[in-house]
Amino acid sequence: MINIPDNFQLKIFMGSRIILFKTMLMDSQPIFSNQTTYSFFNDNDENETSVTLMSEGEALEWLFKNSIFRRFFLEQFFSNPDKQRIFLRVKEPLTRYNYKPGDIDLLIIDPNNPANAIAFECKRVKSVAINEETSKINSIQKIREGVKQASALQSLGFNKSYLLILLLDDGRALLDPNTMFRYGKTPEISQMYDLPWNEPLQRDVGIVFVKVNQMTGKSINHSISVGICIEKQAERLDQLNSLTEKIIEILKHPEDFNEV
């Protein structure tokens, strides 16, 4: 397996605006006893399952069970990434049934400082490249609902709250000879980054883009590009004491919650 260091940056040009992703890329090859050289990030004739078939929950779990991505992501928010505890789809006691945000898609807790918890509302967008000019985009309209849920998340009283937009991008049909740059660049994807849905978002809520790009026909477990862009930093709030007490209870009984 080969990894490109996380100081690799991918610039996406959207009109007069540049979206800058910190990006990690991974490719792997089987090792054979009679082979001495190997090439990476090349075309292949495999046709594994598309990354876009993962549900939102499956994608988050797949990402955070990957130790490389886990640390890569946490380093963007914490100086001590190895100490953080990660929980997915947390409901009671932090949320109430039938009330927004419904559940907390991603919750990161520093066990040494539970009053500094970070909560994320996640919305998945799927993109499949048909050719260089056309990509089939699904679920982009759900971002508006994510704005409402992220604002409701912030009202629960976390130290920081974010809207996380997760783009699952299948770029296998593209022809760029450099497979690292096989990602959708169509106007439909530009709309996702243009943030027309940003206006009603609570002022304190941050925005994060995570882009998972399937570059070739290989399985996403063997070849993948993942980028992170913090479009807007969340403002730090004084976390409610009552919320911190509930978070401490979660840390005492992690087996009752979906920790990864």
N, C-alpha and C positions, 0 to 999 in steps of 0.2 A: 504494500500500500504506500502511496506517496501523498503527502499533504503539502499544500502551499501555505506558508506562514500567514497568520491572520492580519498582517499589515498590508496584504494585497487588497487594493481598493478598486471597486467597480463603479464607474461613473455612468449614470443613465441620464441622457439629455432629454429634457422635457421642455421644448420651447426655449425660453430664456432662463429656465431653472435647471439646476443640476442636482440630481439625487445621488448622494455618495454612500455606497454600501461598503462596510468592512466585510470582506468575503473570504471564506475558506473553501478550498476545492480538494476533493479526494478522488483518487482513482486507484485501482488495484489490479493485479495480474497474478494468476497462479504461477507458482515456482516449479520448474521442471529441472531434473538433475542434469539433463543434456543441453540445457539452454543457458547461455551466458549473458545475453543482452535482452532487455525488455523495453518496450515503448509504452507511453502512457498518453491518455487523453486523445486517443485515436478513434476513428470510426470502427464499428464492428457490425456483425450480422445478427447480433442478438436482438430479441424483441420482447423484453421483459415487461411486466405490468407497469402501466403509466402511474407516475406519482400522483396524478390528479384523482385517482380512484380512492385515495385515502380520505376518510372523513376528517373533520376538524380535530376531533378527539384523538383519533389514531395518529394523525400527523404530529400533534403536540407530544404524545407519548413516545412516538418513534424518535423525535428530535431529542427529547430530554433524557432518554435512555442511552443516547450516544454520548459517551463521556467527553469526546472532543467538542461537540457542539455545546454541551451543557456548560463546560468551562468557558468556551468562547462567548456564549450569551451572557453568563453571569459576570464576566469581566467588564461588560459594558455598564454595569450598575453597581458593582461592589468591589472594594479593594481586597476583600477576603473571599473570593468565589468558592473556595473549597469547603467553607463552613455552612453554606446556605442549604436550607431544606426546601424542597419543591413539592407542591401539591397541585393536582389537577381536578377540575370539576368539583370544587368545594361548595357544599350547600349549607345546611344547618350545622352549627349554630350561627354561622355568619350571615346567612340570608334567610328570607322567609318564603315559604311556598306561595306561588302565584303572585309574587311581587318582583319587579325588576330589581337587580339584573338577573334574577332566576338562580344562577349559580356563578361561581367565580372560576373562570376557565383556567387561570394560572395564578397561583399564589406562592410567593417566595418569602421565606421567613428566615431571619437571622436568629438562631436560637439564643445567642448571647445578647440580642437586643430586639425582642419581639415587638417593641413599640415602633419599629422601623419597617413594617411589612410593606411589600409592594404587590398590588393586585393588578391583573390584566384581564380585560375583556377582549376575546379573540374572535376575529371574523376571517373565514377562509374564502379566498378567491381562486378559481381554477382557470388556467390558460393552456390551450393546446394549439401549437403553431401548425397551421395548415400549409403555409408557404411563407416566403419572405415578407409578403405584404399583409397577410391575413392570419389572425389568431381567433380561435373560438373561446370567448370569455363567458364564464358562468359565475353567478353568485355575487357580482359586483354591487348589485342593488342592495344586498344585505348589509353593506357598510353603514348605510343610514340607520338601520336598526341597531347596529353596533355602537353608533354615536349615542343613541338614547340609553343603551345599556351601560356604556362606559360612564356616562354622566350619573346614572343611578349608582354605579359602583363607587364613584367618588363620594357620593352622599353618605355612604356607610361609614366613612371616617378613617380610611387608611392613610398611612404616612404618605404614600404615593400611589397614583392610579394611572393606568395606561390603556389606550386602545391599541391592540396589536393586530395588524392586518397581515395575514399569512397568505402569500401568493405561492401556489403550487403550479409550476410552470414547466410544461412538457415541450421542450424545444427540439426534439429528435428529428423533426421533418426539415429543419433548417439546414442550409448548405454551407454556412461559414466554415472554411477549412480549419479554423481554430475552434475546436469544440467548446472551449471555455466561454465563447461569446454567442453560444446558441441559446438565446432567450428571446421571448417575444418583445417586439419593439413597435407594435401597432398602436394606432390612435386609441383603441379601446383600452389598452393597458395604461396609456398616458392619462386617461381620465381617472384612473385609480389614484395616481400620484398627484393629480391636480388639486385634490382636496376641496371640491365644491361642496362636499358634505361636512366640511370642518366647522362652518360658522356656528351651528348650535352646540358644539362641543363645549363642555364646561372649561373655563379658562385654566383651571389647575391641572386638567387631565393631559397627559403626554401622549405622543403618537409614535409607534414603532412599526416599521415594516420588516418582515422576515420573508426572504425570497428563496424558495427551494427550487432549484433548476435541474431537470433531468436532461443531460446533454447528449447522451447516446442511448443505444438500445439496452445497455447494461442495467442490471438491477440497481435501484437507488442505494442499496446497501454496499455496492461495489464502486459506484461512480456517481458523484453528486457535486453540485455547487450550492453553497448556502451563504446568503448575505444578510447582514443586519444593518438597518439604518434607523437611528433615533432621529426622527423628523422634528420632534418637539419634546423637550425635556419636561417631565411632570414637575410641578411645584411641590416642595416639601410642606406637609401640613403636620400639625400636632395631632398625632393619632389619638382617637378617643380611648380613654382608659377602659371603658366597658368592652370595646373591641379588642384591646390588648389582652384582657382577661380571657376572652374566648380563644384567642390565638394561642395563649399559654396552654389552655386545655387541649387544643389540637396537638401541640407538641408532646403533651403527656400521653396521648392515645393516638399516635400516628397510624396504628393498624386499622383504625376506624375510618380513615380517610385515604384518598388515593395518592399516596406519596410515591414519587419516582426518584 
